[in-house]
Amino acid sequence: MDISINVKQRFRSTLSERYDVIVVGGGPAGLSTAYFLADHGYNTIVLERGSEPGSKNVFGGRIYTYPLDKYFPDWRKDAPIERWVRREALSILCEDNIVNLEYEIDRKPNGYDSFTAFLSRFLKWLALKVEEKNVVVATNVRVDEILFRDNIAYGVRIGDDKLEAEYIIIAEGANTLLSERHGLRRKISPRDIAVGIKEVIRLGREKINERFCLGDEEGLAQFLIGSRFGGGFIYTMKEYVSIGVIYRPLLNNQIEAKDVIEELKIHPHLSKLLRDGVPVEYSAHIVREAGYSDLMHKPYGRGYIVVGDAAGLILNTGFTVRGVDLAIESGRLAAEAIHKTPPGEEPAVYMKLLREKEIIKTLKKFRKVSKILSNERIYTKYPEYICQILDKIYTVDELPETLNESFKKAVGGKTSIIRLIFELLTMVRSL
């Protein structure tokens, strides 16, 4: 059967019925794969189920620059950069107090290695780069099934219609329904799933600069840890602030997901920063937290390759979260693997390229982080201990306490000092 008529009507001038490669998903991994495939001369189409690239993607707000510097010449001239990240902060939130650890980078704009952005705007920009290479990016197209014949992927089903190709690139993101349906990857355990919840607040450039102590093009990336919400983040844009939490249903059982952001916003520290802000966007998305153990051991087969988040190529080091940069790299390597693989063979060179690029090695290096981040004490007990200790140290009266006395009073009989030291050493060795 032919491809559905609504797709034909929108792309009648460029749409052919058979492609070299079909890319399922118009996120950073899918678009990057299409971009690099075009360099090798492959006739490629990207199928995106959203109304535009990025409309179904949710992320915090930061992109690292190194793959863009390598593969997209002059990208800094027209990419939708909000602010260059000049300040990094790790903040522990107690009930009313905050403990901050900050690092400020003093570089010229072209020297910063990350920037804040709206992913939807960034992907629109990337989609234009892809279309400039004569790749069709078809939106509002939901792929219902990968078509296999004798264990070889040969096309996709869209409703009652189908498209065929030599290769299918599966770039469906963190919600891996297609891959699971076809038995290409195991279904993830509920323990390894969190929900990323984000709110975008319009505050205005002047207030952001003043309250966050930033210049016009300078940005803040702030990680938050607190007992009521677990882990969270703040990214400053030009006119907006992106604030979010990683909600873990099995840990955050004292608060509903819908209330998590509100709990965070009313904290005394954040309420002052966000005062008079207007919420303009709310979004939520599945976050895979298993880390290295969630990595597909064989993200390829005859006629298909899995890229980006769908393959488990996302890295949380405990201090930084990397997704877009790994998505771009995996897309480039997938295109190279297809180019190097003889017709009819498995693109096993894809995994070899991932190893040579040391992406697999990097994920393995931080394989223990997911277990650490699933420890409830990181979000409950440790912030409480730290805030109580500092409160006693900096509360001056007639009989000041030593650090040792403050530590013992804060911890009390809640845990043994030996256990606390052991847990902290384990964390340090794993991060």
C-alpha positions in Angstrom: 0.0 0.0 0.0 1.1 3.6 -0.6 2.1 6.0 2.2 -0.9 7.8 3.6 -2.3 10.6 1.5 -2.0 13.3 4.1 1.8 12.8 4.1 1.8 12.8 0.2 -0.1 16.1 0.1 2.5 17.8 2.4 5.5 16.4 0.6 4.3 15.6 -2.9 7.2 17.4 -4.6 10.0 15.5 -2.7 8.4 12.3 -1.3 9.5 9.0 -3.0 8.1 5.7 -1.9 11.4 4.0 -1.1 14.3 5.4 0.7 17.8 4.3 1.6 17.2 5.2 5.2 14.1 6.0 7.3 14.8 7.8 10.6 12.1 7.3 13.2 12.2 10.4 15.5 13.1 14.0 14.9 15.0 14.6 18.1 18.8 15.4 18.3 19.8 11.8 17.6 17.5 11.3 14.6 18.2 14.6 13.0 21.9 14.2 13.5 21.9 10.8 11.9 20.0 12.2 8.9 22.5 15.1 8.6 25.5 12.8 8.4 23.8 10.3 6.2 23.2 13.1 3.7 27.0 13.7 3.6 27.4 10.1 2.5 24.8 10.5 -0.2 22.0 8.5 1.3 18.4 9.3 0.4 16.9 9.8 3.8 13.5 10.7 5.4 12.9 11.7 9.0 9.5 10.8 10.5 8.6 12.9 13.5 5.3 12.3 15.3 5.1 15.8 16.7 3.9 18.9 15.0 7.5 20.0 14.6 10.9 18.7 15.7 11.2 19.1 19.4 7.5 19.4 20.2 7.6 16.0 21.9 11.0 16.4 23.5 11.5 17.6 27.1 14.9 18.4 28.5 16.3 20.7 31.2 18.0 23.4 29.2 21.7 22.9 28.6 23.7 21.8 25.5 27.4 21.1 25.4 29.3 22.6 22.5 32.1 20.2 21.5 30.1 18.1 18.9 28.8 21.3 17.3 32.3 22.8 17.1 33.5 19.6 15.3 30.6 19.0 12.9 28.7 22.2 12.3 31.0 25.0 11.1 29.9 28.5 12.1 27.1 27.2 14.2 27.6 30.0 16.7 26.5 32.5 14.2 22.9 31.4 13.9 22.1 28.7 16.5 19.4 29.7 19.0 21.7 30.2 22.0 20.0 31.6 25.1 22.9 32.2 27.4 26.5 30.9 27.8 26.8 29.0 31.1 29.3 31.0 33.1 28.2 29.9 36.6 27.8 26.4 37.9 26.1 25.8 41.2 25.3 22.8 43.4 22.7 23.7 46.1 21.4 21.8 49.1 18.0 22.9 50.1 16.8 22.4 53.7 13.4 23.4 55.0 14.2 27.1 55.1 17.9 27.3 54.3 20.3 26.7 51.5 23.9 25.6 51.2 25.6 26.7 47.9 28.8 25.5 46.2 29.5 27.7 43.2 32.1 27.7 40.4 32.4 30.8 38.1 34.0 30.5 34.7 35.7 33.6 33.3 36.1 33.1 29.6 35.2 34.9 26.4 31.9 33.7 24.8 33.6 31.4 22.3 35.5 29.8 25.2 32.4 28.5 27.1 31.7 24.8 26.6 28.0 24.8 27.2 25.0 27.1 26.7 21.3 27.2 27.7 18.7 26.7 25.0 15.1 25.7 24.4 15.3 22.3 22.8 12.4 22.9 20.5 14.2 26.0 19.0 17.5 24.2 18.8 15.9 21.2 16.9 14.1 23.6 14.5 17.5 25.0 13.7 19.0 21.5 13.3 16.1 20.4 11.1 16.8 23.4 8.8 20.4 22.2 8.5 19.2 18.8 7.7 16.7 20.0 5.1 19.5 22.1 3.5 21.0 18.7 2.6 17.8 17.7 0.7 16.6 15.4 3.5 12.8 15.3 4.0 11.6 16.0 7.6 8.0 14.8 7.8 6.1 15.9 10.9 2.8 14.7 12.4 3.7 11.1 11.2 3.5 8.4 13.9 5.3 5.2 13.2 3.2 2.3 14.6 5.5 -0.6 13.7 9.0 -1.5 12.4 8.5 -4.0 9.6 10.6 -7.2 9.7 11.1 -10.0 7.2 13.3 -13.0 8.2 14.6 -10.8 11.1 15.7 -8.1 8.8 14.1 -4.6 9.2 12.9 -3.4 5.8 10.4 -0.6 6.6 7.8 1.0 8.9 4.1 0.9 9.1 2.2 4.3 9.4 -1.4 3.5 10.1 -2.5 1.2 7.2 0.4 2.3 5.0 4.1 1.4 4.8 7.4 2.9 3.8 10.4 0.7 2.9 14.1 1.3 3.2 17.4 -0.4 3.4 17.9 0.8 7.0 15.7 2.0 9.8 17.2 4.3 12.4 15.3 4.0 15.7 15.6 7.4 17.4 12.5 7.3 19.6 14.0 8.8 22.7 13.6 7.7 26.3 10.1 6.2 25.8 11.2 3.1 23.9 7.8 1.6 23.0 8.8 0.5 19.5 12.1 -1.1 20.6 10.4 -3.0 23.4 7.5 -4.1 21.2 9.8 -5.7 18.8 12.0 -7.3 21.5 15.0 -5.1 20.6 15.6 -4.0 24.2 14.3 -5.1 27.6 11.5 -3.3 29.3 12.9 -1.0 32.0 12.2 -1.6 35.6 9.9 1.0 37.4 12.8 1.4 39.8 14.9 2.8 37.0 12.3 5.3 35.8 11.9 8.9 37.0 9.7 11.7 35.6 11.4 14.9 34.6 9.0 17.8 35.4 9.8 21.2 34.2 8.2 24.7 34.3 9.3 27.7 32.3 8.8 31.0 34.0 8.9 34.4 32.3 10.9 36.8 34.5 12.5 39.2 32.0 16.1 39.8 31.2 16.6 42.7 33.7 15.3 40.7 36.7 17.3 37.6 35.7 20.5 39.5 35.4 19.9 41.3 38.7 18.7 38.4 40.8 21.1 35.8 39.5 24.1 38.3 39.2 24.6 37.7 35.5 25.5 39.7 32.4 23.3 39.9 29.4 24.7 36.7 27.7 25.8 34.9 30.9 23.9 31.9 32.2 23.5 29.8 35.4 23.3 26.1 35.6 22.2 25.0 39.1 21.7 21.5 40.5 19.4 21.2 43.5 19.2 18.5 46.2 16.4 18.5 48.8 14.4 16.2 50.9 10.9 17.1 49.6 11.6 16.9 45.9 14.9 14.9 45.4 17.0 16.3 42.6 16.2 19.5 40.7 17.7 22.1 38.4 17.6 25.7 37.3 18.7 27.1 34.0 18.6 30.8 33.1 17.5 31.8 29.6 17.4 35.3 28.1 13.9 36.2 29.4 12.9 33.0 31.1 14.0 30.7 33.9 13.7 26.9 33.5 13.1 25.1 36.8 12.5 21.4 37.2 12.8 18.3 39.3 13.5 14.7 38.7 10.6 13.0 40.4 11.2 9.5 41.6 7.9 7.8 42.4 9.4 5.2 44.6 11.4 7.7 46.6 9.1 10.8 46.6 6.1 8.9 48.0 5.2 11.7 50.4 4.3 14.2 47.7 2.3 14.0 44.4 4.1 14.6 41.1 1.8 17.6 40.3 2.8 19.3 43.6 6.6 18.8 43.3 7.3 22.0 41.3 5.1 24.1 43.6 7.0 22.8 46.7 10.2 23.8 45.1 9.0 27.3 44.1 7.9 28.2 47.6 11.3 27.5 49.2 12.5 30.9 50.7 15.6 30.9 48.4 13.8 30.3 45.2 10.6 32.3 45.9 12.8 35.4 46.1 14.5 34.7 42.8 11.2 33.8 41.0 9.0 36.5 42.5 6.6 38.1 40.0 7.5 35.5 37.4 4.8 34.2 35.1 4.6 30.4 34.3 4.3 30.0 30.5 5.1 26.3 30.0 4.7 23.0 32.0 6.0 19.7 30.7 6.8 16.2 31.9 8.8 13.3 30.4 10.1 9.9 31.3 13.7 9.9 32.4 15.7 6.6 32.3 18.0 6.4 35.3 19.6 3.0 35.1 22.7 4.4 33.5 25.2 1.9 32.1 23.0 -1.1 32.9 20.3 0.4 30.6 22.7 0.6 27.7 21.7 -1.8 24.8 24.4 -4.4 24.4 23.4 -4.8 20.7 21.9 -1.5 19.5 21.8 -2.8 15.9 20.7 -5.6 13.7 20.2 -6.4 10.1 18.5 -3.3 8.6 18.4 -1.2 11.8 20.4 0.9 14.3 19.2 2.4 17.6 20.6 5.8 18.5 20.6 8.4 21.3 18.4 8.0 24.4 16.7 5.0 22.9 20.0 3.0 23.0 20.7 4.2 26.5 23.3 6.7 25.5 22.7 9.3 28.2 25.1 10.1 31.0 24.5 11.4 34.5 27.8 12.0 36.3 26.2 13.2 39.5 27.2 16.8 38.6 26.3 17.1 35.0 23.8 15.4 32.7 24.7 14.8 29.1 22.2 13.8 26.4 22.2 16.0 23.4 25.9 15.8 22.8 25.9 12.0 23.0 22.9 11.9 20.7 24.7 13.9 18.0 27.8 11.7 18.4 25.7 8.5 18.1 24.0 9.9 15.0 27.3 10.5 13.3 28.6 7.1 14.2 25.4 5.4 13.0 25.7 7.1 9.6 29.4 6.1 9.4 28.5 2.5 10.3 25.9 2.3 7.6 28.4 3.7 5.1 31.0 1.1 6.1 28.7 -2.0 6.2 28.4 -4.1 3.1 24.8 -4.7 1.8 22.9 -7.4 3.7 25.3 -7.5 6.7 24.7 -6.4 10.3 26.2 -2.9 11.0 28.3 -4.3 13.9 30.9 -1.7 13.3 28.5 0.8 15.0 29.3 -0.7 18.4 33.0 -0.7 17.5 32.8 3.0 16.7 31.0 3.7 20.0 33.9 2.0 21.8 36.6 3.7 19.8 35.0 7.0 20.5 35.1 5.9 24.2 31.4 6.6 24.7 30.9 3.1 26.1 34.0 3.5 28.3 32.7 6.8 29.6 29.3 5.3 30.4 30.9 2.4 32.2 33.1 4.7 34.2 30.1 6.3 35.8 28.1 3.0 36.1 27.7 3.3 39.9 26.2 6.8 39.8 22.6 5.5 39.2 22.8 3.4 42.4 24.0 6.3 44.4 21.3 8.6 43.1 18.6 6.0 44.1 19.8 6.2 47.7 17.0 8.1 49.5 19.4 9.3 52.2 21.1 11.6 49.7 17.9 13.7 49.4 16.7 13.4 53.0 19.3 12.7 55.7 22.5 14.3 54.2 20.9 17.7 53.5 19.5 17.7 57.0 22.8 16.9 58.5 24.7 19.5 56.5 22.3 22.3 57.3 22.2 21.4 61.0 26.0 21.3 61.2 26.4 24.7 59.5 23.6 26.2 61.5 25.3 25.3 64.7 28.7 26.5 63.5 27.5 29.9 62.4 25.1 30.5 65.3 27.2 32.5 67.7 26.5 32.5 71.4 28.5 32.5 74.6 29.5 28.9 74.2 30.4 28.2 70.5 30.6 24.6 69.5 33.5 22.8 67.7 32.9 21.2 64.4 33.1 17.8 66.0 30.4 18.8 68.6 28.2 20.2 65.9 28.6 17.0 63.8 27.7 14.8 66.7 24.6 16.8 67.7 23.4 17.0 64.1 23.8 13.3 63.4 23.0 12.2 67.0 21.7 8.6 67.2 20.2 8.8 63.7 23.2 6.9 62.2 26.6 5.7 63.2 29.6 7.9 62.2 31.2 4.8 60.7 28.3 4.2 58.4 28.1 7.8 57.4 31.9 7.9 56.5 31.5 4.6 54.6 28.6 5.9 52.6 30.4 9.2 51.8 33.6 7.4 50.7 31.6 5.1 48.5 29.9 8.1 46.9 33.3 9.8 46.3 34.8 6.7 44.7 31.9 6.3 42.4 31.5 9.9 41.1 
